[in-house]
């Protein structure tokens, strides 16, 4: 029991656990739609799009989250603008902005005297340094996420199948798409302190992938994704505490392992079920053949 009680006796660990669970809840709700809509590349681009703003804010002594939020919003707006003009494909637009923003962030960080430290925090986060203000920010972000996801739920579902159906039903798919982009941006920015810009996509995608193996309805996938994300946070923090590994990377790695294990278990259970069904069919075959006409 000391393996669990010792970390929980420290205030910074409890704050990190609480902040990580809140981030997992945000990412679980948003990540479900990211997986369903196939927006993983967009989430990765937003994560890297934060870097210039975070780097500039760090150099100017401003809150890193503020700079990251402004940079991520700029990235989202640029992607949307390029997509609407139609001259470049969606993936091409994201790819160009992805590389451009990442390069700009590295250039800005290179002017800092503490280049290694700043870059490490930006890419991998510092969840053990989460403060009470960060937790309040995460609570606010979670409330906004739940409200927006609930408001646009029908539009998200309809748009996931066919935007024409959404148009016919008067659900305004373009507005719903913009709202979803805003949710992804919010999730990435809110989770920045926990796992950094590089690993945030792992927390955004892996729990939803793990949940998708066991549920088919959207709200059930969300609930399971939040649970898997919280489990990944707790596991990663405990591993970090006892084995001295990087906390953010440990959380992201735990989330990926949960996704792999969940999918493998589901596949194994499906195979076992098919084998039992086949065996039962073979056992019943003689009885069926000998039955009177």
Beta strands, then each sheet from edge to edge (+ up, - down):
end
